[in-house]
Amino acid sequence: MPISFDGQVAIVTGAGQGLGKQYALELGRRGAKVVVNDIGKLDSPEGSAAEAVVREIEAAGGKAVASHDTVATPEGGKAIVDCAVDTFGTVNAVIHNAGVWRHKYYEEMTPDQLDPVLDVHLRGAFFVTQPAWPIMQAKGYGRIVLTSSSTGAFGRVAGSNYAAAKAGMLGLARALSLEGEEHGIRTNCILPVAPFGDRGPVPATFTEQLKKTGLSPEVAGPDRVAPMVVYLASSACSVNGEAFSAGGNRFGRVFIAVADGWVHPGESCATAEDIEAHLSEIEDRSSYAIPPTSIEELSVIGRVRKEQLG
């Protein structure tokens, strides 16, 4: 059966262009009532970027409303959720896609280039999902999709602020998935691969690296990411607390694991020299675990100790 959002209300932040716009249009096409959130303006008398997307959704027979509040403050996040409730009566899904970029090498990074990135990406995730949380709890259902990035998982040059914010999103999604499980709220992360949008001045190093990937705007556009996001935001979604890379028509799970490693024998503490001597065993990825919570990693340690020490 086709995945439908009939009767559901979805919030998409940063939905005036690019990835967010694609998500909003597809959700609207599938029956969702969409809150199109974006602070961006159009260089024309036609109004805001969010309003333009709303008109597209409505022209296709859907229902939507524009929101121009920022995700970067608690008041803005609450206003976005209030817009959904006041207009459509509830909220079923939140897709936090809003983002800003400040591409700088680490030695050039200043607080005014760090704070906006943390505010919109990481703090924005808190501010827009927290007001929606009790609504989802009360109905025993909710879907949250947070936008991380390959930069947050794997790093890149001239992106330390962005990497820190996006790595934090992975941890936040895991924590929300655990707290939301009993309430029917599922939280997952998307790591979208669509690097050709307008992201402001980009260092030449990044541009050169991008050229070597073999990807192009035609094969790595927002439409190649949207299917995974739509699935994660739907009632059909059966996964919780996971992260997925999506782009170029390739979809794959991203995960953090812990290698079985090496156990120091005896009751004495290992030394730094022991670590050096056994580094290859510590780094060996031939056997690893993916603990579902930080507490479960203690069980992993216990298992490995038993296996190695007998």
MITI-32991 format. One record per residue: residue number from 1; x negated, y negated, z negated of N, C-alpha, C, O, CB in turn. Coordinates in pm, whole numbers. Each point is the difference from the previous one (the first is absolute). Glycine has a CB too. Example, Ala and Ser with C-alpha at 12.3 -4.5 7.8 and 13.67 -1.06 7.14 Angstrom:
REM MITI-32991
 pos n_east n_north   n_up ca_east ca_north  ca_up c_east c_north   c_up o_east o_north   o_up cb_east cb_north  cb_up
   1  -1319     569   -780      89     -119      0    -90    -120      0   -104       2    -66     293      115    -59
   2   -154    -222    197     -82     -119     -6     77    -109    -73    -51    -111    -17     -67      174    232
***
This chain:
REM MITI-32991
 pos n_east n_north   n_up ca_east ca_north  ca_up c_east c_north   c_up o_east o_north   o_up cb_east cb_north  cb_up
   1    -85     119      0      85     -119      0    -88    -124      0   -104      -2    -66     288      125    -57
   2   -144    -227    196     -78     -124     -1     -4     -61   -140     97       9    -76     -33      -50    316
   3   -175     -19   -274     -12      -70   -129     79    -130      8    -25     -83     88    -204      186   -133
   4    323    -119    -47      88     -115      2    -14     -80   -129    -28      55   -106     188       68    255
   5   -139    -254   -138       1      -88   -115    138     -64    -19     13    -105    -63    -257       60     98
   6    344     109     18     136      -52    -14     34     -18   -147    -20      91    -81      89       21    296
   7    -18    -229   -250      38      -29   -137   -116     -37    -91     21     -23   -119     164      176    152
   8   -307    -160     21    -116      -32    -82    -51    -140     28     18     -56    108     -77      298   -112
   9     -5    -298    -98     -57     -134      9   -151      10    -18    -48      58    -97     262     -164      8
  10   -287      50    183    -146        8     -3    -61    -139      3     43     -87     76     -34      309     38
  11   -109    -242   -198     -79     -123     -1   -131      28     71    -67      99    -30     174     -180   -186
  12   -145      -6    309    -131       10     64    -70    -134    -17     47    -102     50      36      274    120
  13   -195    -172   -242     -75     -126    -16    -99     -15    115    -47      99     57      72      -87   -309
  14    -57    -136    284     -89      -26    112     57      51    130    -71      55     83    -120      -42   -237
  15    322     -33    172      71       61    113     22     -95    117     79      29     90      32      119   -253
  16   -180    -262    164      21      -96    108    -74      33    127     31     -54    106       3     -113   -278
  17   -133     255    163     -79       35    118    -69     134    -24      5      55   -110     -39     -300    167
  18    -31     295     46     -86      117    -13     68     122    -58    112      35     38    -295     -191    -63
  19    114     219    -68      48      124    -60    136     -18    -68     92      77     24    -328       -7    -57
  20    247    -173    -50     125      -21    -74    119     -21     91    109      51    -27    -242     -147   -156
  21    113      22    289     108      -21     96     43     132     62    119      26     14    -206     -257     35
  22    -10     314    -12      32      130     59     79      86    -97     96      67     39    -303      -81    101
  23    167      13   -268      73       77   -101    145     -50    -10     94      79      0    -309      -38   -127
  24    230    -172    117     133      -59    -19     92      32    117    117      34    -19    -220     -217   -117
  25     51     172    257      81       28    118     44     146      4    114      30     33    -235     -211     91
  26     30     271   -157      33      143      4     98      37   -110     92      79     23    -317      -31     75
  27    208    -105   -216      96       25   -108    138     -51     39    100      68    -23    -285      -85   -146
  28    191    -103    226     127      -55     45     65      86    106    122      19      0    -206     -245    -54
  29      3     278    144      52       86    107     61     127    -57     92      57     58    -264     -150     99
  30    119     139   -271      47      122    -62    109     -24   -105     35      91    -75    -259        6    117
  31    276    -219    -47     117      -25    -84    -26     -71   -130     96     -30    -73      -6      225    174
  32   -215    -224   -135     -28      -70   -126     42    -146      9     -7     -62    105    -184      219   -149
  33    233    -210    -70      15     -144    -15   -135     -50    -50    -47      42   -106     300      -30     57
  34   -314    -100    124    -141      -32    -22    -18    -143    -52     54     -95     55    -114      256    126
  35    -18    -172   -290     -48     -130    -46   -135     -22     66    -98      67    -33     224      -53   -191
  36   -130    -107    317    -121      -30     75    -73    -112    -73     37    -117     11      68      190    211
  37   -208     -37   -296     -72      -98    -80   -129     -44     68    -82      83     39     179       17   -246
  38   -114    -231    223    -123      -54     56     -1    -151    -26    102     -67     17    -114      250    162
  39   -103    -235   -218     -10     -145    -25    -40     -75    125     -5    -123     -1     -55      169   -236
  40     31      25    346     -51      -62    121    103     -82     73    120      27     -5    -277      158     22
  41    107    -286     53      84      -88     81    -30      22    148   -110      44     36     118     -215   -222
  42     87     141    271     -20        5    143    -38    -138     53     45    -101    -53     119      292     71
  43   -247    -194     84     -36     -127     62    106     -39    104    -31     -24    117    -214       71   -155
  44    369     -53     -8     110      -35     90    119     -41    -86     -1      20   -122     -80      141    302
  45    183    -219   -119     118      -39    -77     88     118    -41    105     -19    -60    -110     -197    181
  46    -36     337    -90      85      117    -22      4      46   -145     73      94    -32    -124      -28    263
  47    -26    -129   -317       3       39   -140   -121      81    -39   -106     -13     60     351        9    -50
  48   -228      87   -111    -111       75    -55    -21     132     74     84      45     77     -40     -150   -298
  49   -162     165    195     -28      131     58     99     105    -49     44      86     76    -286     -147    -61
  50    278      53   -144      97       95    -56    136     -15     68     65     100     30    -187     -107   -249
  51    163    -115    243     130      -24     65      1      54    142    102      49     47     -70     -252   -189
  52   -145     193    210      -8       54    136     18     152      0     66      55     88    -219     -243    -23
  53     95     256   -165      15      146     -9    145      35    -35     55      97     53    -297      -74   -125
  54    301    -101    -16     141       23    -35     87      -7    125     90      82     19    -129     -179   -249
  55     12      -1    315      80      -14    123    -18     122     91     96      43     64    -117     -293    -80
  56    -98     303     21     -22      121     81     79     118    -55     61      76     76    -289     -160    -15
  57    226     100   -192      74      111    -62    149     -15     25     68      96     36    -246      -74   -212
  58    229    -142    158     143      -25     20     40      16    146    109      49     30    -113     -206   -225
  59    -84     115    286      30       13    143     12     148     40     69      33     96    -190     -250    -52
  60     54     303   -118       6      144     28    113      68    -77     14     122      3    -260     -123     38
  61    328     -79   -111     114       55    -72    -23      27   -147     87      57    -66     -22       39    278
  62   -182    -134   -265     -31       25   -139     32    -117    -91     53    -102     45    -228      255     31
  63    143    -136   -204      24     -106    -99   -130     -31    -71    -75      90    -38     315      -17      7
  64   -266    -203     13    -124      -41    -63     14    -140    -56     91     -74     38    -222      220    117
  65     42    -181   -245      -4     -134    -57   -146     -39    -16    -85      84    -29     307      -51    -91
  66   -251    -161    139    -136      -50    -13    -29     -42   -143     86     -55    -68     -81      -20    307
  67   -126     102   -282     -49      -44   -131   -134     -67     21    -87      54     68     210      132   -190
  68   -140    -305     62    -124      -75     19    -80     -15   -129    -92     -81     -8     203      -41    193
  69    -76     199   -286     -70       -9   -128   -133      74      6    -15      99     73     235     -117   -192
  70   -316     -30     42    -131       64     -4      0     119    -94     68      -1   -104    -174     -218    155
  71     30     322    -15     -16      115    -89   -106     -27   -106    -18      80    -92      88       71    278
  72   -140    -262   -174    -119      -24    -82     31     -50   -141    -92     -22    -79     -26      -28    288
  73    246      34   -242      38      -43   -134    113      88    -51     75      56     80    -146     -294    -30
  74     85     251   -182     113       77    -53    134     -59     43     94      74     30    -235       -8   -224
  75    148    -199    198     125      -66     39     35      30    145    116      23     34    -161     -204   -201
  76    -59     181    254      24       30    140     45     143     22     92      26     78    -262     -196    -20
  77    105     263   -127      39      140     13    143      24    -43     75      72     66    -311       -8   -104
  78    275    -126    -74     137       14    -48     99     -61     98    108      54     22    -191      -58   -259
  79     46    -109    296      90      -66     95     24      87    123    110       0     56    -192     -223   -136
  80    -19     298    122      15       89    115    100     111    -31     88      31     80    -325      -81    -10
  81    223     109   -189      93      106    -41    139     -57    -22    100      63     37    -289       63   -144
  82    197    -245     48     130      -65    -19     69     -25    133    123      11     11    -209     -119   -219
  83      7      74    310      57      -22    134     67     127     51    108      -5     58    -285     -168    -10
  84    112     287    -71      58      129     42    129      28    -74    100      39     60    -329       48     -9
  85    228    -107   -182     117       30    -83    114     -97     30    115      41     15    -265       50   -194
  86    118    -220    188     104     -101     24     63      16    138    120     -24     16    -242     -132   -167
  87     43     197    250      51       10    138     64     136     29    106       8     62    -283     -168      8
  88    111     267   -118      44      133     38     39      90   -117     43     113     21    -189     -136    174
  89    131     -26   -317      50       74   -116    -97      87    -75     26      38   -114     181      -43    231
  90   -320      39    -55     -95       91    -68   -132      -2     75    -19     -79     92     208      226   -176
  91   -280     -59     44    -123       25     75    -36     148    -16     -1      53   -111     -81     -293     77
  92     55     304    146     -34      142      1   -147      26     31    -57      99    -46     288      -52    116
  93   -291    -137      7    -140       21     40    -73    -133      3     55    -102     40      11      304     95
  94   -192    -199   -178     -88     -116      9   -126      41     74    -70      93    -40     162     -191   -177
  95   -120      29    325    -124       19     74    -82    -126    -17     34    -105     54      74      262    115
  96   -216    -147   -245     -84     -117    -25   -113      -3    102    -97      74     -9     152      -69   -239
  97    -37     -92    346     -93       -8    112    -72    -134      8    -99     -12     72     245      171     49
  98    -99    -259   -195     -57     -135     10   -150       2    -27    -48      74    -86     268     -170     15
  99   -292      15    145    -145       -3    -18    -63    -129     47     54     -70     86     -53      314    -62
 100   -116    -274    -80     -84     -111     45   -143      51      7    -34     102    -60     188     -277    -42
 101   -237     104    176    -138       43     19    -95    -117    -23     30    -113     38      45      288    126
 102   -187    -146   -226    -109      -96    -17   -129      78     26    -61      52    -93     191     -196    -78
 103   -170     152    297    -114       82     39   -130     -72    -34    -36     -99     64     172      206    120
 104   -205     -57   -285    -127      -61    -41    -96     109    -46     41     102    -57      78     -315    -10
 105   -247     190     92     -99       88    -60     -2     -22   -149     34    -108    -49    -171      107    260
 106     97     104   -284      12       -3   -146    -74    -118    -62     51     -64    -92     -29      311     94
 107   -141    -276     48     -77     -109    -59     62    -137     25    -35     -98    -66    -169      236     95
 108    298    -144     68      67     -126     32    138     -11    -66     66    -103     10    -190       99    206
 109    167     111   -282     135        5    -56     15     -97   -116    -85      -4    -89     105      243    160
 110     86    -316    -70      30      -94   -108    135      36    -61     80      69     64    -216     -253     49
 111    164     137   -236     128       33    -62    121     -39     84    100      71     -1    -212     -100   -217
 112    104     -81    292     116      -42     80     19      88    123    102     -11     69    -136     -222   -150
 113    -64     321    110      17       98    107     37     137    -55     43      88     74    -208     -215     64
 114    149     144   -267      38      125    -66    145      -3    -48     77      92     24    -315      -60    -93
 115    274    -139      0     130       -8    -66    119      14     95     92      75    -31    -200     -218   -137
 116    110      74    283     118       15     88     19     143     49    114      46     16    -144     -281     54
 117    -79     306    -46      10      137     48     55      91   -109     88      83     26    -281     -123    130
 118    143      25   -279      55       77   -111    146     -37    -27     82      87    -30    -312      -71    -70
 119    261    -146    110     136      -46    -30    102      59     95    105      49    -44    -201     -260    -44
 120     68     209    216      99       43     99      6     153      8    108      58      2    -146     -271    128
 121    -77     277   -124      -1      145     17     33      73   -131    104      64    -10    -274      -92    194
 122     83      17   -281      14       82   -120    102     -55    -98     93      72    -39    -329       -5     67
 123    222    -192    -68      99      -56    -92    137      -8     68    103      18    -65    -284     -150    -50
 124    181     105    245     127       -3     72     73     133     -6    123       2     -4    -219     -172    154
 125     21     280   -152      63      131    -12     72      14   -133    111      54     -5    -287       43    153
 126    114    -146   -255      66        0   -131    124     -89      4    108      41    -43    -330        0    -70
 127    206    -162    164     104     -101    -12    126      33     80    109     -40    -38    -288     -125      1
 128    164     238    149     118       28     81     63     135    -36    119      20     23    -218     -156    161
 129     21     228   -241      58      129    -36     58       2   -141     96      73    -26    -258       34    181
 130    105    -186   -245      50        3   -139    146     -41    -12     74      66    -72    -305     -115     -3
 131    276     -57    141     143      -36    -10     91     103     65    117      12    -37    -184     -249     35
 132     13     311    100      81      103     65      4     128    -81     91      81     17    -150     -179    204
 133    -36     118   -309     -15      125    -75    124      35    -82     51     111     13    -295     -155    -22
 134    296     -47    -76     118       37    -79    123      28     85     85      80    -39    -176     -218   -144
 135    101      74    298     112       26     90     -9     144     51    100      73      3     -90     -317     66
 136   -129     284    -31     -22      137     48     18     101   -112     58     107     20    -216     -194    153
 137    108      54   -293      17       89   -114    148      26    -27     41     114    -23    -255     -200    -74
 138    293     -20    100     143       12    -33     74      89     98     93      72    -38    -102     -298    -64
 139    -32     222    228      71       81    100    -66     137     20     54      85     71      17     -295     43
 140   -188     232   -177     -68      128     12    -58      24    137    -15     115     42     166      -29   -212
 141   -184    -193    239     -55       13    135    -78    -125     36     41    -112    -32     150      263     99
 142   -302    -132      0     -76     -114     53   -118      48     82    -51     111    -20     121     -250   -175
 143   -112      56    287    -117       28     81    -88    -126      2     47    -109     32      81      279    112
 144   -255    -152   -177     -96     -111      1   -117      41     89    -57     108    -17     126     -186   -216
 145   -103      -8    327    -116       23     87    -95    -117    -19     33    -114     34     106      247    135
 146   -257    -106   -221    -101     -102    -20   -105      11    110    -34     109     45      74     -106   -296
 147    -90    -117    293     -97       -1    110   -141      -8    -54    -44    -103    -50     211       -6    198
 148   -238     220   -137    -142        1    -29    -74     -21    132     53     -62     92     -23      216   -295
 149   -150    -103    213     -78      -21    122   -118      95      0    -47      42   -105     117     -284    116
 150   -118     275    108    -123       77      8   -116     -77    -64    -96      59    -48     179       53    259
 151    -72    -244   -211    -102      -81    -67      1      26   -149   -106       5    -63     128     -181    240
 152     96     194   -236      10       29   -142    -48     139    -34    -53      23   -109     242     -178     98
 153   -172     248    104     -41      139    -24   -145      25     35    -70      75    -69     303       -6    112
 154   -281    -134     66    -132       34     53    -96    -119      8   -119      17     24     230      163    103
 155    -57    -303   -146     -86     -119      1    -32     -49    140     17      72     99    -112        6   -313
 156     47    -201    221     -54      -56    124    -79    -126    -34     10     -55   -110     182      149    246
 157   -270    -137    -41     -80     -121    -15     92    -123      1    100      -2     73    -299      115     38
 158    166    -213   -190      73     -128     -4    145      20    -40     90     -62     58    -243      -28    116
 159    176     176   -273     137       24    -42     11      42   -145     91      75    -35     -39      -13    266
 160   -142    -109   -316       1       47   -140    127     -40    -73     52      77    -80    -300      -92     79
 161    299    -106     26     124      -44    -66    118      85     46     82      44    -81    -174     -278     64
 162    100     257    146     108       79     59    -10     146    -46    102      63    -32     -97     -217    232
 163   -127     207   -203     -20      139    -43     45      19   -144     64     101    -33    -255      -80    192
 164    158    -117   -246      38       11   -141    151      -1    -15     55      79    -77    -268     -193     11
 165    281      25    138     146       -8     -8     66     127     52     94      51    -60    -109     -300     86
 166    -36     299     85      63      117     62    -31     129    -75     82      92     -1     -97     -208    221
 167   -102     125   -282     -30      116    -84     91       1   -122     45     106    -44    -284     -106    123
 168    266    -118   -133      93      -10   -112    139      50     35     72      52    -85    -202     -244      1
 169    169     176    210     131       45     45     13     152     -9    107      52    -29     -94     -250    180
 170   -123     269   -126       2      145     -9     28      44   -143     79      91    -24    -240      -76    216
 171     95     -81   -289      22       34   -140    139     -36    -46     62      75    -76    -302     -107     36
 172    290     -83     84     134      -43    -39    105      97     53     93      35    -72    -169     -274     71
 173     61     282    124      97       94     57      1     131    -76    107      57    -25    -140     -161    249
 174    -84     153   -263      -6      124    -78     74     -18   -133     78      86    -39    -298      -26    148
 175    193    -171   -177      64      -23   -130    151     -12     13     74      58    -80    -282     -172      2
 176    256      40    178     144      -17     19     66     133     37    114      27    -38    -151     -266    110
 177    -35     321      3      59      129     39     26      87   -122     98      73     -5    -216      -86    226
 178     29       5   -319      17       80   -122    114     -53    -85     81      77    -52    -325      -22     56
 179    251    -187    -20     106      -59    -82    137       8     67    103       5    -67    -273     -157    -32
 180    170     151    232     127        0     71     59     136     30    118      10     35    -192     -218     60
 181     -6     312   -108      43      135     40    132      40    -64     89      49     69    -327       12    -42
 182    252     -81   -158     121       44    -69    122     -85     36    113      38    -29    -256       43   -157
 183    120    -195    249     111      -88     39     32       9    149     81     -77     51    -146      -76   -236
 184      1     246    254      26       13    143    -67    -107     83     37     -22    116     176      126   -174
 185   -312    -173      0     -73     -104     72   -131      58     51    -80      51    -78     183     -234    -64
 186   -124     178    271    -123       52     60    -83    -115     56     49     -84     75      67      302    -21
 187   -243    -218    -93     -91     -106     42   -117      60     73    -66      92    -50     136     -234   -144
 188    -97      91    312    -113       48     81    -72    -119     63     49    -112      0      72      329     46
 189   -239    -188      6     -83     -103     63    -15      27    149     -7     115     44    -116     -149   -259
 190    119     -75    292     -32        9    141   -133     -72     22    -23    -109    -52     269      119    118
 191   -334      52     11    -125      -62     42     11     -22    150    -41      86     78     -96       25   -265
 192    191    -224    229      28      -20    142   -126     -32     80    -86     -76    -45     312       -4    -17
 193   -233     139    178    -111      -28     92     58     -76    118     44      59     98    -174      148   -170
 194    130    -339     61      48      -88    108    -81    -129    -10     53    -103    -40     184      204     38
 195   -365     -95     39     -94     -108    -34     -6    -116     97    -96     -77     -2     -32      249   -108
 196    228    -186    195     -13      -99    107     91    -122    -17     15     -79     93     -77      266     54
 197    123    -202   -265      85     -116    -23    -80    -125    -33   -123       4     -4     302      149    -74
 198   -109    -262     53     -63     -128    -34    -36       1   -148     88      -7    -86      41     -114    267
 199   -258     131   -211     -43        6   -138   -100    -110    -32    -80      12    -93     118      233     94
 200    -34    -352     76     -91     -111    -26   -139      31     51    -23     102     65     158     -164   -265
 201   -230     -28    169    -138       21     46    -57     130    -54      6      27   -120     -38     -275    130
 202    -24     328     79     -55      130    -37   -150       0     30    -39     -43    109     262      160    -63
 203   -307     -71   -138    -144        5     26    -32      81    125     69      97     31    -111     -118   -275
 204    -61     -21    315     -38       67    124    -32     148    -23     25      83     87    -112     -300     -2
 205     32     249   -202     -33      139    -32    124      87      7     -4     111     55    -185     -188   -201
 206    299      28     90     124       77     -2     54      17    142     46     108     38       6     -193   -269
 207    -58     -22    310      48        7    137    -78     101     82     58      77     77      11     -315    -93
 208   -200     240     -2     -84       94     74     30     144    -42      4      90     84    -183     -266    -64
 209    198     197   -150      34      134    -48    133      47     57     16     117     35    -145     -161   -245
 210    224     -47    219     132       32     52     -6      45    146     71      91     40      29     -256   -200
 211   -186     100    238     -14       35    141    -51     142     19     31      65    100     -73     -305    -50
 212    -36     287   -145     -62      132     13     94     114    -37    -33     117     21    -185     -224    -70
 213    336      76     -5      90      105    -45     71      71    114     45     114    -15     -13     -243   -192
 214    -24      63    322      73       60    112    148     -27     -3     74      42     89    -245      131    -84
 215    217    -245   -109     142      -35     -8     26    -131     73    -91     -81     20     110      202   -240
 216    105    -140    258      41     -123     68    137     -39    -53     69      81    -61    -204      -24    269
 217    176    -183   -184     134      -42    -45    112      88     55    105      13    -62    -192     -244     48
 218     64     290    131     105       82     61     22     131    -76    113      49     -7    -171     -149    228
 219    -47     156   -277      13      129    -68     -1     -14   -153     23      97    -71    -134       10    267
 220     84    -227   -245      -7      -18   -145     82    -121    -43    -44     -82    -81    -184      186     78
 221    349    -115     58      89     -107    -37     90      37   -116      0     115    -44      -7     -193    278
 222     85     -17   -285      90       26   -114    100     111     24     40      69    -94     -66     -304     36
 223     68     254    184      99      105     28    -55     139    -24     77      95    -15      25     -245    183
 224   -235     165   -174     -61      130    -24    -16      29   -150    -40     110    -40     -80     -132    258
 225    153     -78   -300      -5       15   -146    140      19    -57     19      75    -96    -227     -216     89
 226    305      71     65     136       -8    -55     65     135    -30     70      10   -101     -49     -219    226
 227    -39     314    -44      69      126    -31    -30      53   -140     89      50    -68     -96        2    309
 228   -118     -61   -285     -35       49   -133     63     -86   -109     48      53   -100    -263       35    192
 229    215    -218    -73      59      -91    -99    150      22    -11     54       5   -110    -233     -173    157
 230    245     182     66     145       24      0     31     131    -72     96       6    -78     -73     -132    295
 231   -102     229   -192      22      127    -71    -18     -18   -150     85      46    -77    -163       80    280
 232    -29    -190   -246     -27      -16   -142    106     -84    -71     22      16   -120    -265        6    171
 233    308    -110     23     103      -85    -58    138      64      2     96     -59    -49    -229     -136    120
 234    144     314    -15     131       62     21     34     102   -108    -85      42    -77      55      -78    320
 235    157      75   -245      45      104    -93    -58     135     39     -1      92    -82     212     -219     40
 236   -259     141    166     -60      126     44   -139      21    -59    -52     112      2     184     -130    208
 237   -191     -87   -263    -137        9    -52     -7      99   -116     73     -14    -99    -116     -223    171
 238    -43     336    -60     -13      102   -104   -132      -9    -76    -24      79    -91     169       66    228
 239   -229    -241   -101    -131      -13    -64      3    -116    -99     81     -91     12    -197      186    192
 240     26     -89   -302      -4     -102   -104   -144     -18    -46    -69      97    -28     305      -41    -47
 241   -280    -182     67    -134      -28    -49   -111      31     99   -115      15    -39     202       30   -184
 242    -52     -36    350    -102       33    101    -32    -122     85     68    -102     -5      12      339      9
 243   -186    -224     75     -44     -108     87    -24      57    140    -51     110     15     -54     -235   -210
 244    144      47    296     -10       50    137    -61    -106     91     40    -116     -2     159      263    -38
 245   -295    -103    119     -54      -83    106     89      17    123     39     112     34    -276      -92   -125
 246    268    -131    156      85        7    119    -47    -102    102    -20    -117    -33     216      195   -105
 247   -214     -33    260     -40      -90    107    -42      77    123    -51     112    -11     -18     -279   -158
 248     91     107    286     -40       67    123     68     133     21    -54      89     66    -161     -202    -84
 249    335     128    -38      77      126      6    -65     114    -78     35     116     19      47     -188    204
 250   -176      39   -311     -58      100    -91     45     -31   -142     -6    -114    -46    -195      145    197
 251    248      74   -221      49      -14   -136    -72     103    -87     -3     119     34     231     -204     46
 252   -285      40   -191     -74       93    -84      1     -43   -146     -1    -119    -31    -142      175    226
 253    145      42   -283      -3      -30   -143   -139     -48    -41   -102      53     45     282      118    -86
 254   -182    -272    -45    -123      -49    -61      6      37   -147    101     -23    -66    -125     -169    234
 255    -85     249   -220       7       43   -140   -134     -21    -70   -105      -5     63     280      172     -2
 256   -167    -179   -193    -118      -10    -85    -13     133    -74     95      47    -62     -71     -301     36
 257   -140     312     34     -23      131    -62   -123      -7    -90    -79     -94      7     185      211    191
 258   -119     -16   -282    -119       10    -86    -67     135     25     63     105    -11      42     -257   -166
 259   -233     146    209     -74      124     24    -14      79   -130     -4     -57   -109    -122      -53    299
 260    118     243   -177     -20       83   -119   -128     -39    -72     -6       0   -123     130      187    233
 261   -227    -221    -34    -120      -54    -59    -85     100    -76      7     121     24     115     -330    -38
 262   -200     159    -77     -96       81    -76     27     -20   -149     24    -113    -44    -198       95    228
 263    169     125   -260      20       -5   -145   -134      25    -69    -66     101     25     307      -22     -2
 264   -281    -170   -109    -123       17    -77     19     112   -102     95      -4    -79    -154     -241    111
 265    -28     344    -33      16      111    -94    -39     -39   -142    -75     -96    -21      30      255    209
 266     95     -86   -282     -37      -23   -139     81    -112    -63     91     -56     62    -318      136     -9
 267    193    -112   -177      74     -101    -76    -63    -138      6     65     -98    -37      11      279   -112
 268   -199    -190    193     -67     -130      6     53     -82    116     60      53     93    -266       46   -197
 269    184    -229     98      44      -89    108    -97       9    117   -121      19    -18     228     -174   -149
 270    -53     141    287     -85       -7    118    -81    -130     -5     40     -96    -65     124      234    200
 271   -275    -139    -65     -83     -120     11     10     -55    142     52      66     90    -210       21   -268
 272    109    -208    196      -3      -58    134    -85      84     93     28      10    119       4     -237   -217
 273   -137     289     42     -86       87     80     77     125     45    -23      50    111    -178     -135   -236
 274    291     135     39      84      113     39     91     -37    117     20      79     93     -27        6   -329
 275     61    -206    229      87      -48    109    -78      -3    131     49      45    103      87     -182   -266
 276   -257      83    159     -83       -6    120    -27     140     55      7      22    121    -112     -233   -205
 277     74     304     -5     -35      135     43    118      76     59    -18      87     85    -156      -85   -260
 278    294     -35    131     119       75     44     94     -85     88    118      33     14    -135      104   -225
 279    -35    -244    267      86      -92     77     67      70    118    115     -30     31    -263     -158    -99
 280     79     277    134      62       69    115    120      83    -43     97      10     74    -320       -4     40
 281    217      55   -232     114       77    -51    114     -94    -41    117      31     21    -274      150   -100
 282    122    -294     20      99      -98    -43     77     -55    121    120     -27     -8    -263      -32   -191
 283     72      42    310      61      -58    119     63     104     94     66     -38     96    -233     -144   -114
 284    148     308     -9      50      107     87    152      -5     10     70       9   -101    -268      134     39
 285    249    -156    185     145      -11     22     62     129     49    113       0     50    -146     -239      0
 286    -39     350    -62      54      127     47    117      48    -86     83      78     46    -309      -21     43
 287    232    -103   -214     112       34    -88     39    -126    -77    -84     -62    -65       9      306     45
 288    203    -279     27      45     -123    -66    145      14    -45     69      96     37    -230     -231    102
 289    205      39   -218     139       -4    -46     57    -138     24    -73     -99      9      26      275   -184
 290    179    -182    186      72     -127     10     93      -8   -121    116      40     11    -129      -45    247
 291    -34     -43   -371      84       -2   -120    122     -89     20    -13    -112     50    -191      151   -192
 292    322       8    105     121      -81     18      6    -121    -92     69     -97     31      47      303     38
 293   -187    -203   -181      -9     -116    -89   -139      -2    -61    -76      96     13     326      -88    -65
 294   -284    -117    -14    -130      -10    -66    -12     101   -112   -110      49    -28     101     -291     85
 295    120     275   -121      -3       99   -109    -36     137     54    -75      75    -62     246     -207    -66
 296   -115     165    247     -27      131     58   -148      19     35    -47     113     11     280     -112     77
 297   -305    -112    -71    -143       17     29    -72      65   -118   -101      68     18     108     -269    134
 298     45     181   -273     -58       67   -116     11     152     16    -90      74    -37     148     -273   -109
 299     56     242    201      18      144     24    -98      50    106    -48     113     -8     290     -133    -55
 300   -270     -65    163     -98       36    103   -137      21    -64    -70      96     30     201     -226    144
 301   -168      37   -262    -129       13    -68     -5     130    -81   -100      72      2      80     -322    -13
 302    130     278    -60       6      123    -78    -14     124     86    -70      95    -37     213     -212   -125
 303    -76     117    278      -8      116     90   -141      19     53    -51     112      1     290     -147     64
 304   -302     -74    -22    -134       10     58   -101      44   -106    -89      80     28     148     -260    140
 305    -44     129   -289     -90       41   -107     10     151    -25   -100      69    -19     121     -297    -85
 306    103     276    104      21      143    -24    -59      83    112    -62     104    -26     270     -156   -100
 307   -191       7    250     -50       75    114   -153       1      4    -61     103     32     268     -163     93
 308   -268     -53   -158    -145       -8     12    -74      53   -124   -111      53     11     144     -249    138
 309     28     182   -264     -67       41   -124     43     139    -47    -69      65    -78      53     -305     15
 310    133     285    113      49      132    -37     66       2   -135     46     105    -45    -224       -9    181
***
